[in-house]
Amino acid sequence: MLYFTYTSRLAPALIADVAPNAEFRFIAHIPEHGVRFPINAEGWRGGLPTAVPDPSSTVWGVVYEVPTENVDAIEAVEAQEKRVRTEVETMDRMGQRHQVVTFVCPDGGDDAAPSAEYLKLMLAGSQHWDLPIGWIISLRQALASVT
């Protein structure tokens, strides 16, 4: 499964905890989507992210190849964070399009203040993969607004 993540699983250590055999494939984004934080999941003290349609934004992340034996674990951790599986088209840095699986909150929900702990994980993963500076700045600004 080609798995696009924009969540805490951007961090290599966190994807390895869930899917130890997953392999990084490429950096990508979902055009015309933004991130909101409507998910209230136990233990995070703030909202968790979901991707939502937004013609003025882009959601950056990475695509991992997740082998069959790790797919159930990915689906379980995403379900714990109240996201469901969906297929989307991403675009890599070379402009090529790829059909991938990602996970989103099914109803969008009402925005909440983001979880600072969760944002730190997203930011660390984004910096590790050298995602675009605009994306990193937006995560830093979101973190500054809640700390």
C-alpha positions in Angstrom: 0.0 0.0 0.0 1.3 3.5 -0.8 0.5 5.4 2.3 0.6 9.2 2.4 1.0 10.6 5.9 0.9 14.2 7.0 0.4 13.3 10.7 2.8 12.3 13.5 3.9 9.3 11.3 6.0 11.7 9.3 8.6 11.1 12.0 10.6 8.0 11.1 10.6 6.6 14.6 6.8 6.7 14.8 6.2 5.1 11.5 8.7 2.4 12.5 6.8 1.8 15.7 3.6 1.1 13.7 4.9 -0.4 10.5 8.5 -1.5 10.9 8.8 -2.7 7.4 7.5 0.5 5.8 9.9 2.1 3.3 10.0 5.8 2.4 9.2 6.4 -1.3 8.9 10.1 -1.9 7.8 13.5 -0.7 4.3 14.6 -1.9 1.4 16.9 -1.4 -2.3 16.8 -1.7 -3.2 19.9 -3.8 -6.2 22.0 -2.9 -6.3 20.6 0.6 -5.5 22.1 4.0 -5.1 20.8 7.5 -7.6 21.4 10.3 -7.5 20.0 13.9 -11.1 18.8 14.7 -10.3 15.4 16.2 -10.5 15.0 19.9 -8.6 11.9 20.7 -7.9 10.7 24.2 -4.6 11.7 25.8 -3.5 14.5 23.3 -4.9 17.6 25.1 -5.9 19.3 21.8 -7.1 18.6 18.3 -5.5 16.1 15.9 -5.2 16.8 12.2 -7.2 15.9 9.2 -6.9 17.0 5.6 -9.9 18.9 4.2 -10.6 20.4 0.8 -9.3 23.9 0.6 -8.6 25.4 -2.8 -6.0 27.8 -1.4 -3.9 25.3 0.5 -1.7 22.2 0.1 -1.0 19.4 2.6 2.6 18.2 2.5 3.8 14.8 3.7 5.6 11.7 2.6 4.6 8.5 1.0 5.7 5.1 2.4 5.4 1.7 0.8 3.6 -0.3 3.6 3.8 -4.1 3.1 0.7 -6.2 3.6 1.8 -7.4 7.0 1.8 -3.8 8.4 -1.4 -2.5 6.8 -3.6 -3.6 9.7 -1.4 -1.8 12.2 -1.5 1.5 10.2 -5.3 1.2 10.0 -5.6 0.5 13.7 -3.5 3.5 14.8 -5.3 5.8 12.4 -8.7 4.5 13.7 -7.5 5.3 17.3 -6.9 8.9 16.0 -10.5 8.8 14.5 -9.5 8.9 10.9 -10.8 6.6 8.1 -9.1 5.3 5.0 -9.6 7.1 1.7 -7.8 7.2 -1.6 -6.4 10.5 -2.9 -4.2 11.7 -5.7 -0.9 13.2 -4.5 1.7 15.0 -6.5 5.4 14.5 -6.0 8.1 17.2 -6.3 8.6 16.3 -10.0 4.9 17.0 -10.7 4.0 13.3 -11.2 0.6 12.2 -9.8 0.2 9.1 -7.6 -2.9 7.4 -6.3 -2.3 6.7 -2.6 -4.1 5.8 0.6 -4.4 8.4 3.4 -6.6 8.8 6.4 -9.0 11.7 7.2 -11.7 12.6 9.7 -14.9 11.5 7.9 -17.0 14.5 8.8 -14.4 17.3 9.0 -15.7 18.2 12.5 -15.4 21.5 14.3 -11.9 23.0 14.5 -10.2 22.8 17.9 -6.9 24.2 19.3 -4.2 21.8 18.0 -2.4 19.4 20.4 1.0 21.0 21.1 2.5 17.5 21.6 1.1 16.2 18.3 2.3 19.3 16.4 5.8 18.8 17.7 5.8 15.3 16.2 4.5 16.6 12.9 7.1 19.4 12.9 10.0 17.0 13.7 8.9 14.7 10.9 8.5 17.6 8.5 11.9 18.9 9.3 13.5 15.4 9.0 12.1 15.1 5.4 13.0 18.7 4.6 9.4 19.5 3.6 8.8 22.9 2.1 9.5 25.8 4.4 6.0 27.2 4.0 4.6 24.0 5.5 7.2 24.0 8.3 6.4 27.7 9.1 2.7 27.0 9.3 3.3 24.1 11.8 5.6 26.4 13.8 2.9 29.1 13.8 0.3 26.6 14.9 2.6 25.4 17.7 3.3 29.0 18.8 -0.4 29.7 19.0 -1.0 26.9 21.6 2.2 27.0 23.7 
